[in-house]
């Protein structure tokens, strides 16, 4: 017979680990998207400012 309390305990630990990992991965993904947008913004800004000076 399988002890139900142990199953609940381990399932809770697993879900806490998985959800924290999933959230941190999502945070890193969103952060990298913002960094990529910032690089594009800086590139366009540099091109625009160079065109204004000529």
C-alpha distance matrix in Angstrom:
0.0 3.8 6.5 9.0 11.9 11.8 11.8 14.7 16.4 16.5 17.5 20.2 21.5 21.6 23.5 25.8 26.7 27.1 29.2 31.4 32.0 32.8 35.2 36.9 37.4 38.9 41.1 42.4 43.0 45.0 46.9 47.9 49.1 51.3 52.6 53.5 55.3 57.2 58.4 59.7 61.3 63.1 64.3 65.8 67.2 68.9 70.3 71.6 73.2 74.9 76.3 77.7 79.7 81.4
3.8 0.0 3.8 6.1 9.0 8.4 8.0 11.1 12.8 12.7 13.7 16.5 17.7 17.8 19.7 22.0 22.9 23.4 25.5 27.6 28.2 29.1 31.4 33.2 33.7 35.2 37.4 38.6 39.4 41.3 43.1 44.2 45.5 47.6 48.9 49.9 51.7 53.5 54.7 56.1 57.7 59.4 60.6 62.1 63.6 65.3 66.7 67.9 69.5 71.2 72.7 74.1 76.0 77.8
6.5 3.8 0.0 3.8 5.6 5.7 6.6 9.0 10.3 11.2 12.6 14.6 16.0 16.8 18.6 20.5 21.6 22.6 24.4 26.3 27.3 28.4 30.4 32.1 33.0 34.5 36.4 37.8 38.9 40.6 42.3 43.6 45.0 46.8 48.2 49.4 51.1 52.7 54.1 55.6 57.0 58.6 60.1 61.7 62.9 64.6 66.2 67.4 68.8 70.6 72.2 73.4 75.3 77.2
9.0 6.1 3.8 0.0 3.8 5.5 5.1 6.3 8.6 10.0 10.4 12.2 14.3 15.2 16.3 18.3 20.0 20.7 22.0 24.2 25.5 26.3 28.1 30.1 31.1 32.2 34.1 35.9 36.8 38.3 40.1 41.6 42.8 44.5 46.1 47.4 48.8 50.5 52.1 53.4 54.7 56.5 58.0 59.4 60.6 62.5 64.1 65.0 66.5 68.5 69.9 71.1 73.0 75.0
11.9 9.0 5.6 3.8 0.0 3.8 5.4 5.2 6.2 8.7 9.8 10.6 12.4 14.2 15.3 16.6 18.5 19.8 20.9 22.6 24.3 25.4 26.8 28.7 30.1 31.3 32.8 34.7 35.9 37.3 38.8 40.6 41.9 43.4 44.9 46.4 47.9 49.3 51.0 52.6 53.6 55.3 57.0 58.5 59.4 61.3 63.1 64.0 65.3 67.3 68.9 69.9 71.8 74.0
11.8 8.4 5.7 5.5 3.8 0.0 3.8 5.4 5.0 6.1 8.4 9.8 10.6 12.1 14.1 15.3 16.5 18.0 19.7 21.2 22.4 23.9 25.6 27.1 28.3 29.9 31.5 33.0 34.3 36.0 37.4 38.9 40.4 42.1 43.3 44.8 46.5 47.9 49.4 51.0 52.3 53.8 55.4 57.0 58.1 59.8 61.6 62.7 64.0 65.8 67.5 68.6 70.4 72.5
11.8 8.0 6.6 5.1 5.4 3.8 0.0 3.8 5.4 5.3 6.0 8.5 9.9 10.4 12.0 14.1 15.3 16.1 17.8 19.8 20.9 21.8 23.8 25.6 26.5 27.9 29.8 31.3 32.3 34.0 35.7 37.0 38.4 40.2 41.6 42.9 44.5 46.1 47.6 49.0 50.4 52.1 53.5 55.0 56.3 58.0 59.6 60.7 62.2 64.0 65.6 66.8 68.7 70.6
14.7 11.1 9.0 6.3 5.2 5.4 3.8 0.0 3.8 5.6 5.1 6.0 8.6 9.8 10.4 12.1 14.2 15.1 16.0 18.1 19.7 20.5 22.0 24.1 25.3 26.4 28.1 30.0 31.0 32.4 34.1 35.8 36.9 38.5 40.1 41.6 42.9 44.5 46.2 47.6 48.8 50.5 52.2 53.5 54.6 56.5 58.2 59.1 60.5 62.5 64.0 65.1 67.0 69.1
16.4 12.8 10.3 8.6 6.2 5.0 5.4 3.8 0.0 3.8 5.5 5.2 6.3 8.7 10.0 10.7 12.5 14.3 15.4 16.7 18.4 19.9 21.2 22.7 24.3 25.7 27.1 28.8 30.2 31.7 33.0 34.7 36.3 37.7 39.0 40.7 42.2 43.5 45.2 46.9 48.0 49.5 51.2 52.8 53.7 55.5 57.4 58.3 59.6 61.5 63.2 64.2 66.0 68.2
16.5 12.7 11.2 10.0 8.7 6.1 5.3 5.6 3.8 0.0 3.8 5.4 5.0 6.0 8.5 9.8 10.5 12.0 14.0 15.4 16.4 17.9 19.8 21.1 22.2 24.0 25.6 26.9 28.2 30.1 31.4 32.8 34.4 36.1 37.3 38.7 40.5 41.9 43.3 45.0 46.3 47.8 49.4 51.0 52.1 53.7 55.5 56.7 58.0 59.8 61.5 62.7 64.4 66.5
17.5 13.7 12.6 10.4 9.8 8.4 6.0 5.1 5.5 3.8 0.0 3.8 5.4 5.0 6.1 8.5 9.8 10.3 11.9 14.0 15.1 15.9 17.9 19.8 20.7 22.0 23.9 25.5 26.4 28.1 29.8 31.2 32.5 34.3 35.7 37.0 38.6 40.2 41.7 43.1 44.5 46.1 47.7 49.1 50.3 52.1 53.7 54.8 56.3 58.1 59.6 60.8 62.8 64.7
20.2 16.5 14.6 12.2 10.6 9.8 8.5 6.0 5.2 5.4 3.8 0.0 3.8 5.4 5.2 6.1 8.6 9.8 10.4 12.1 14.1 15.1 16.3 18.2 19.7 20.8 22.2 24.2 25.4 26.7 28.2 30.1 31.4 32.8 34.3 35.9 37.3 38.7 40.5 42.0 43.1 44.7 46.5 47.9 48.8 50.7 52.5 53.4 54.7 56.8 58.3 59.3 61.2 63.4
21.5 17.7 16.0 14.3 12.4 10.6 9.9 8.6 6.3 5.0 5.4 3.8 0.0 3.8 5.5 5.2 6.2 8.5 10.0 10.7 12.2 14.1 15.4 16.6 18.2 19.9 21.1 22.6 24.2 25.8 26.9 28.6 30.3 31.7 32.9 34.6 36.3 37.4 39.0 40.8 42.0 43.4 45.1 46.8 47.7 49.4 51.3 52.4 53.5 55.4 57.2 58.3 60.0 62.1
21.6 17.8 16.8 15.2 14.2 12.1 10.4 9.8 8.7 6.0 5.0 5.4 3.8 0.0 3.8 5.5 5.2 6.0 8.5 10.0 10.5 12.0 14.1 15.4 16.3 18.1 19.8 21.0 22.2 24.2 25.6 26.8 28.4 30.2 31.4 32.8 34.6 36.0 37.4 39.0 40.4 41.9 43.4 45.1 46.2 47.9 49.6 50.8 52.1 53.9 55.5 56.8 58.6 60.5
23.5 19.7 18.6 16.3 15.3 14.1 12.0 10.4 10.0 8.5 6.1 5.2 5.5 3.8 0.0 3.8 5.4 5.0 5.8 8.3 9.6 10.1 11.8 13.9 14.9 16.0 17.9 19.6 20.6 22.1 23.8 25.4 26.6 28.2 29.8 31.2 32.6 34.2 35.8 37.3 38.5 40.2 41.8 43.2 44.3 46.2 47.8 48.8 50.3 52.2 53.7 54.8 56.8 58.8
25.8 22.0 20.5 18.3 16.6 15.3 14.1 12.1 10.7 9.8 8.5 6.1 5.2 5.5 3.8 0.0 3.8 5.6 5.3 6.1 8.5 9.8 10.6 12.2 14.1 15.3 16.4 18.3 19.8 21.1 22.3 24.2 25.7 27.0 28.4 30.2 31.6 32.8 34.6 36.3 37.3 38.8 40.6 42.2 43.0 44.8 46.7 47.7 48.8 50.9 52.5 53.5 55.3 57.5
26.7 22.9 21.6 20.0 18.5 16.5 15.3 14.2 12.5 10.5 9.8 8.6 6.2 5.2 5.4 3.8 0.0 3.8 5.6 5.3 6.1 8.5 10.0 10.7 12.2 14.2 15.4 16.5 18.2 20.0 21.0 22.5 24.4 25.9 26.9 28.6 30.4 31.5 33.0 34.8 36.1 37.4 39.1 40.8 41.8 43.4 45.2 46.5 47.6 49.4 51.2 52.4 54.0 56.1
27.1 23.4 22.6 20.7 19.8 18.0 16.1 15.1 14.3 12.0 10.3 9.8 8.5 6.0 5.0 5.6 3.8 0.0 3.8 5.5 5.1 6.0 8.5 9.9 10.4 12.1 14.1 15.3 16.3 18.2 19.8 21.0 22.5 24.3 25.6 26.8 28.6 30.1 31.5 33.0 34.5 36.0 37.5 39.1 40.3 42.0 43.6 44.8 46.2 48.0 49.6 50.9 52.7 54.6
29.2 25.5 24.4 22.0 20.9 19.7 17.8 16.0 15.4 14.0 11.9 10.4 10.0 8.5 5.8 5.3 5.6 3.8 0.0 3.8 5.4 5.0 6.0 8.5 9.7 10.4 12.1 14.1 15.1 16.3 18.1 19.8 21.0 22.5 24.1 25.6 26.9 28.4 30.2 31.6 32.7 34.5 36.2 37.5 38.6 40.5 42.2 43.1 44.5 46.5 48.0 49.1 51.0 53.1
31.4 27.6 26.3 24.2 22.6 21.2 19.8 18.1 16.7 15.4 14.0 12.1 10.7 10.0 8.3 6.1 5.3 5.5 3.8 0.0 3.8 5.4 5.1 6.1 8.5 9.8 10.5 12.3 14.1 15.3 16.3 18.3 20.0 21.1 22.4 24.3 25.7 26.8 28.6 30.4 31.4 32.8 34.7 36.3 37.0 38.8 40.8 41.7 42.9 44.8 46.6 47.6 49.3 51.5
32.0 28.2 27.3 25.5 24.3 22.4 20.9 19.7 18.4 16.4 15.1 14.1 12.2 10.5 9.6 8.5 6.1 5.1 5.4 3.8 0.0 3.8 5.5 5.2 6.1 8.5 9.8 10.6 12.2 14.2 15.2 16.4 18.4 20.0 20.9 22.5 24.4 25.6 26.9 28.8 30.2 31.5 33.0 34.8 35.9 37.4 39.2 40.5 41.7 43.4 45.2 46.5 48.1 50.1
32.8 29.1 28.4 26.3 25.4 23.9 21.8 20.5 19.9 17.9 15.9 15.1 14.1 12.0 10.1 9.8 8.5 6.0 5.0 5.4 3.8 0.0 3.8 5.5 5.1 6.1 8.6 9.9 10.5 12.3 14.1 15.4 16.6 18.5 19.9 21.1 22.7 24.4 25.8 27.2 28.6 30.3 31.8 33.2 34.5 36.3 37.8 38.9 40.4 42.2 43.7 45.0 46.9 48.8
35.2 31.4 30.4 28.1 26.8 25.6 23.8 22.0 21.2 19.8 17.9 16.3 15.4 14.1 11.8 10.6 10.0 8.5 6.0 5.1 5.5 3.8 0.0 3.8 5.4 5.1 6.1 8.6 9.8 10.5 12.1 14.2 15.3 16.5 18.3 19.9 21.1 22.5 24.4 25.9 26.8 28.5 30.3 31.7 32.6 34.6 36.3 37.2 38.5 40.6 42.1 43.1 45.0 47.1
36.9 33.2 32.1 30.1 28.7 27.1 25.6 24.1 22.7 21.1 19.8 18.2 16.6 15.4 13.9 12.2 10.7 9.9 8.5 6.1 5.2 5.5 3.8 0.0 3.8 5.4 4.9 6.2 8.5 9.8 10.3 12.2 14.2 15.3 16.3 18.3 19.9 20.9 22.5 24.4 25.5 26.7 28.6 30.3 31.1 32.8 34.7 35.8 36.9 38.8 40.6 41.7 43.4 45.5
37.4 33.7 33.0 31.1 30.1 28.3 26.5 25.3 24.3 22.2 20.7 19.7 18.2 16.3 14.9 14.1 12.2 10.4 9.7 8.5 6.1 5.1 5.4 3.8 0.0 3.8 5.4 5.1 6.2 8.7 9.8 10.6 12.4 14.4 15.3 16.5 18.5 19.9 21.1 22.8 24.3 25.7 27.1 28.9 30.1 31.6 33.3 34.6 36.0 37.6 39.3 40.7 42.4 44.3
38.9 35.2 34.5 32.2 31.3 29.9 27.9 26.4 25.7 24.0 22.0 20.8 19.9 18.1 16.0 15.3 14.2 12.1 10.4 9.8 8.5 6.1 5.1 5.4 3.8 0.0 3.8 5.4 5.0 6.2 8.5 9.9 10.6 12.4 14.2 15.3 16.6 18.4 20.0 21.3 22.5 24.4 25.9 27.2 28.4 30.3 31.9 32.9 34.4 36.3 37.7 38.9 40.9 42.8
41.1 37.4 36.4 34.1 32.8 31.5 29.8 28.1 27.1 25.6 23.9 22.2 21.1 19.8 17.9 16.4 15.4 14.1 12.1 10.5 9.8 8.6 6.1 4.9 5.4 3.8 0.0 3.8 5.4 5.2 6.0 8.6 9.9 10.6 12.2 14.2 15.3 16.4 18.4 20.1 20.9 22.5 24.4 25.8 26.6 28.5 30.4 31.3 32.5 34.5 36.2 37.2 39.0 41.2
42.4 38.6 37.8 35.9 34.7 33.0 31.3 30.0 28.8 26.9 25.5 24.2 22.6 21.0 19.6 18.3 16.5 15.3 14.1 12.3 10.6 9.9 8.6 6.2 5.1 5.4 3.8 0.0 3.8 5.5 5.0 6.1 8.6 9.9 10.4 12.2 14.2 15.1 16.4 18.4 19.8 20.9 22.5 24.4 25.4 26.8 28.7 30.0 31.2 32.9 34.7 36.0 37.6 39.6
43.0 39.4 38.9 36.8 35.9 34.3 32.3 31.0 30.2 28.2 26.4 25.4 24.2 22.2 20.6 19.8 18.2 16.3 15.1 14.1 12.2 10.5 9.8 8.5 6.2 5.0 5.4 3.8 0.0 3.8 5.4 5.2 6.3 8.8 9.9 10.6 12.5 14.3 15.5 16.8 18.4 20.1 21.3 22.9 24.3 25.9 27.4 28.7 30.3 31.9 33.4 34.8 36.7 38.4
45.0 41.3 40.6 38.3 37.3 36.0 34.0 32.4 31.7 30.1 28.1 26.7 25.8 24.2 22.1 21.1 20.0 18.2 16.3 15.3 14.2 12.3 10.5 9.8 8.7 6.2 5.2 5.5 3.8 0.0 3.8 5.4 5.0 6.3 8.7 9.8 10.6 12.4 14.4 15.5 16.4 18.4 20.1 21.2 22.3 24.4 25.9 26.8 28.3 30.3 31.7 32.8 34.8 36.8
46.9 43.1 42.3 40.1 38.8 37.4 35.7 34.1 33.0 31.4 29.8 28.2 26.9 25.6 23.8 22.3 21.0 19.8 18.1 16.3 15.2 14.1 12.1 10.3 9.8 8.5 6.0 5.0 5.4 3.8 0.0 3.8 5.4 5.2 6.2 8.6 9.9 10.5 12.5 14.4 15.2 16.5 18.5 20.1 20.8 22.5 24.5 25.5 26.6 28.6 30.3 31.4 33.1 35.2
47.9 44.2 43.6 41.6 40.6 38.9 37.0 35.8 34.7 32.8 31.2 30.1 28.6 26.8 25.4 24.2 22.5 21.0 19.8 18.3 16.4 15.4 14.2 12.2 10.6 9.9 8.6 6.1 5.2 5.4 3.8 0.0 3.8 5.4 4.9 6.1 8.6 9.7 10.5 12.4 14.1 15.2 16.6 18.5 19.7 21.1 22.8 24.2 25.5 27.1 28.8 30.3 31.9 33.7
49.1 45.5 45.0 42.8 41.9 40.4 38.4 36.9 36.3 34.4 32.5 31.4 30.3 28.4 26.6 25.7 24.4 22.5 21.0 20.0 18.4 16.6 15.3 14.2 12.4 10.6 9.9 8.6 6.3 5.0 5.4 3.8 0.0 3.8 5.4 5.0 6.2 8.6 9.9 10.7 12.3 14.3 15.4 16.7 18.2 20.0 21.3 22.4 24.2 25.9 27.2 28.6 30.6 32.3
51.3 47.6 46.8 44.5 43.4 42.1 40.2 38.5 37.7 36.1 34.3 32.8 31.7 30.2 28.2 27.0 25.9 24.3 22.5 21.1 20.0 18.5 16.5 15.3 14.4 12.4 10.6 9.9 8.8 6.3 5.2 5.4 3.8 0.0 3.8 5.4 5.0 6.1 8.7 9.9 10.3 12.2 14.2 15.3 16.1 18.2 19.9 20.7 22.0 24.1 25.6 26.6 28.6 30.6
52.6 48.9 48.2 46.1 44.9 43.3 41.6 40.1 39.0 37.3 35.7 34.3 32.9 31.4 29.8 28.4 26.9 25.6 24.1 22.4 20.9 19.9 18.3 16.3 15.3 14.2 12.2 10.4 9.9 8.7 6.2 4.9 5.4 3.8 0.0 3.8 5.4 5.0 6.3 8.8 9.7 10.5 12.4 14.4 15.1 16.5 18.5 19.8 20.8 22.5 24.4 25.7 27.2 29.2
53.5 49.9 49.4 47.4 46.4 44.8 42.9 41.6 40.7 38.7 37.0 35.9 34.6 32.8 31.2 30.2 28.6 26.8 25.6 24.3 22.5 21.1 19.9 18.3 16.5 15.3 14.2 12.2 10.6 9.8 8.6 6.1 5.0 5.4 3.8 0.0 3.8 5.4 5.1 6.4 8.7 10.0 10.7 12.6 14.2 15.5 16.8 18.4 20.0 21.3 22.9 24.6 26.3 27.9
55.3 51.7 51.1 48.8 47.9 46.5 44.5 42.9 42.2 40.5 38.6 37.3 36.3 34.6 32.6 31.6 30.4 28.6 26.9 25.7 24.4 22.7 21.1 19.9 18.5 16.6 15.3 14.2 12.5 10.6 9.9 8.6 6.2 5.0 5.4 3.8 0.0 3.8 5.4 5.1 6.1 8.6 9.8 10.6 12.1 14.2 15.4 16.3 18.1 19.9 21.1 22.4 24.5 26.3
57.2 53.5 52.7 50.5 49.3 47.9 46.1 44.5 43.5 41.9 40.2 38.7 37.4 36.0 34.2 32.8 31.5 30.1 28.4 26.8 25.6 24.4 22.5 20.9 19.9 18.4 16.4 15.1 14.3 12.4 10.5 9.7 8.6 6.1 5.0 5.4 3.8 0.0 3.8 5.4 5.0 6.1 8.5 9.9 10.3 12.1 14.2 15.1 16.1 18.1 19.9 20.9 22.6 24.7
58.4 54.7 54.1 52.1 51.0 49.4 47.6 46.2 45.2 43.3 41.7 40.5 39.0 37.4 35.8 34.6 33.0 31.5 30.2 28.6 26.9 25.8 24.4 22.5 21.1 20.0 18.4 16.4 15.5 14.4 12.5 10.5 9.9 8.7 6.3 5.1 5.4 3.8 0.0 3.8 5.4 5.2 6.2 8.7 9.8 10.6 12.4 14.2 15.3 16.5 18.5 20.1 21.5 23.2
59.7 56.1 55.6 53.4 52.6 51.0 49.0 47.6 46.9 45.0 43.1 42.0 40.8 39.0 37.3 36.3 34.8 33.0 31.6 30.4 28.8 27.2 25.9 24.4 22.8 21.3 20.1 18.4 16.8 15.5 14.4 12.4 10.7 9.9 8.8 6.4 5.1 5.4 3.8 0.0 3.8 5.5 5.1 6.2 8.5 9.9 10.7 12.2 14.2 15.4 16.6 18.4 20.3 21.8
61.3 57.7 57.0 54.7 53.6 52.3 50.4 48.8 48.0 46.3 44.5 43.1 42.0 40.4 38.5 37.3 36.1 34.5 32.7 31.4 30.2 28.6 26.8 25.5 24.3 22.5 20.9 19.8 18.4 16.4 15.2 14.1 12.3 10.3 9.7 8.7 6.1 5.0 5.4 3.8 0.0 3.8 5.4 5.3 6.0 8.6 9.9 10.4 12.0 14.1 15.3 16.4 18.5 20.4
63.1 59.4 58.6 56.5 55.3 53.8 52.1 50.5 49.5 47.8 46.1 44.7 43.4 41.9 40.2 38.8 37.4 36.0 34.5 32.8 31.5 30.3 28.5 26.7 25.7 24.4 22.5 20.9 20.1 18.4 16.5 15.2 14.3 12.2 10.5 10.0 8.6 6.1 5.2 5.5 3.8 0.0 3.8 5.5 5.0 6.1 8.6 9.8 10.4 12.1 14.2 15.3 16.7 18.8
64.3 60.6 60.1 58.0 57.0 55.4 53.5 52.2 51.2 49.4 47.7 46.5 45.1 43.4 41.8 40.6 39.1 37.5 36.2 34.7 33.0 31.8 30.3 28.6 27.1 25.9 24.4 22.5 21.3 20.1 18.5 16.6 15.4 14.2 12.4 10.7 9.8 8.5 6.2 5.1 5.4 3.8 0.0 3.8 5.4 5.2 6.3 8.6 10.0 10.7 12.5 14.5 15.8 17.3
65.8 62.1 61.7 59.4 58.5 57.0 55.0 53.5 52.8 51.0 49.1 47.9 46.8 45.1 43.2 42.2 40.8 39.1 37.5 36.3 34.8 33.2 31.7 30.3 28.9 27.2 25.8 24.4 22.9 21.2 20.1 18.5 16.7 15.3 14.4 12.6 10.6 9.9 8.7 6.2 5.3 5.5 3.8 0.0 3.8 5.4 5.1 6.0 8.5 9.8 10.5 12.3 14.5 15.8
67.2 63.6 62.9 60.6 59.4 58.1 56.3 54.6 53.7 52.1 50.3 48.8 47.7 46.2 44.3 43.0 41.8 40.3 38.6 37.0 35.9 34.5 32.6 31.1 30.1 28.4 26.6 25.4 24.3 22.3 20.8 19.7 18.2 16.1 15.1 14.2 12.1 10.3 9.8 8.5 6.0 5.0 5.4 3.8 0.0 3.8 5.5 5.1 6.0 8.5 9.9 10.6 12.6 14.7
68.9 65.3 64.6 62.5 61.3 59.8 58.0 56.5 55.5 53.7 52.1 50.7 49.4 47.9 46.2 44.8 43.4 42.0 40.5 38.8 37.4 36.3 34.6 32.8 31.6 30.3 28.5 26.8 25.9 24.4 22.5 21.1 20.0 18.2 16.5 15.5 14.2 12.1 10.6 9.9 8.6 6.1 5.2 5.4 3.8 0.0 3.8 5.5 5.2 6.1 8.6 10.0 10.9 12.8
70.3 66.7 66.2 64.1 63.1 61.6 59.6 58.2 57.4 55.5 53.7 52.5 51.3 49.6 47.8 46.7 45.2 43.6 42.2 40.8 39.2 37.8 36.3 34.7 33.3 31.9 30.4 28.7 27.4 25.9 24.5 22.8 21.3 19.9 18.5 16.8 15.4 14.2 12.4 10.7 9.9 8.6 6.3 5.1 5.5 3.8 0.0 3.8 5.6 5.2 6.2 8.8 10.3 11.2
71.6 67.9 67.4 65.0 64.0 62.7 60.7 59.1 58.3 56.7 54.8 53.4 52.4 50.8 48.8 47.7 46.5 44.8 43.1 41.7 40.5 38.9 37.2 35.8 34.6 32.9 31.3 30.0 28.7 26.8 25.5 24.2 22.4 20.7 19.8 18.4 16.3 15.1 14.2 12.2 10.4 9.8 8.6 6.0 5.1 5.5 3.8 0.0 3.8 5.4 5.2 6.4 9.0 10.4
73.2 69.5 68.8 66.5 65.3 64.0 62.2 60.5 59.6 58.0 56.3 54.7 53.5 52.1 50.3 48.8 47.6 46.2 44.5 42.9 41.7 40.4 38.5 36.9 36.0 34.4 32.5 31.2 30.3 28.3 26.6 25.5 24.2 22.0 20.8 20.0 18.1 16.1 15.3 14.2 12.0 10.4 10.0 8.5 6.0 5.2 5.6 3.8 0.0 3.8 5.4 5.1 6.6 9.1
74.9 71.2 70.6 68.5 67.3 65.8 64.0 62.5 61.5 59.8 58.1 56.8 55.4 53.9 52.2 50.9 49.4 48.0 46.5 44.8 43.4 42.2 40.6 38.8 37.6 36.3 34.5 32.9 31.9 30.3 28.6 27.1 25.9 24.1 22.5 21.3 19.9 18.1 16.5 15.4 14.1 12.1 10.7 9.8 8.5 6.1 5.2 5.4 3.8 0.0 3.8 5.4 5.4 6.8
76.3 72.7 72.2 69.9 68.9 67.5 65.6 64.0 63.2 61.5 59.6 58.3 57.2 55.5 53.7 52.5 51.2 49.6 48.0 46.6 45.2 43.7 42.1 40.6 39.3 37.7 36.2 34.7 33.4 31.7 30.3 28.8 27.2 25.6 24.4 22.9 21.1 19.9 18.5 16.6 15.3 14.2 12.5 10.5 9.9 8.6 6.2 5.2 5.4 3.8 0.0 3.8 5.5 5.5
77.7 74.1 73.4 71.1 69.9 68.6 66.8 65.1 64.2 62.7 60.8 59.3 58.3 56.8 54.8 53.5 52.4 50.9 49.1 47.6 46.5 45.0 43.1 41.7 40.7 38.9 37.2 36.0 34.8 32.8 31.4 30.3 28.6 26.6 25.7 24.6 22.4 20.9 20.1 18.4 16.4 15.3 14.5 12.3 10.6 10.0 8.8 6.4 5.1 5.4 3.8 0.0 3.8 5.6
79.7 76.0 75.3 73.0 71.8 70.4 68.7 67.0 66.0 64.4 62.8 61.2 60.0 58.6 56.8 55.3 54.0 52.7 51.0 49.3 48.1 46.9 45.0 43.4 42.4 40.9 39.0 37.6 36.7 34.8 33.1 31.9 30.6 28.6 27.2 26.3 24.5 22.6 21.5 20.3 18.5 16.7 15.8 14.5 12.6 10.9 10.3 9.0 6.6 5.4 5.5 3.8 0.0 3.8
81.4 77.8 77.2 75.0 74.0 72.5 70.6 69.1 68.2 66.5 64.7 63.4 62.1 60.5 58.8 57.5 56.1 54.6 53.1 51.5 50.1 48.8 47.1 45.5 44.3 42.8 41.2 39.6 38.4 36.8 35.2 33.7 32.3 30.6 29.2 27.9 26.3 24.7 23.2 21.8 20.4 18.8 17.3 15.8 14.7 12.8 11.2 10.4 9.1 6.8 5.5 5.6 3.8 0.0
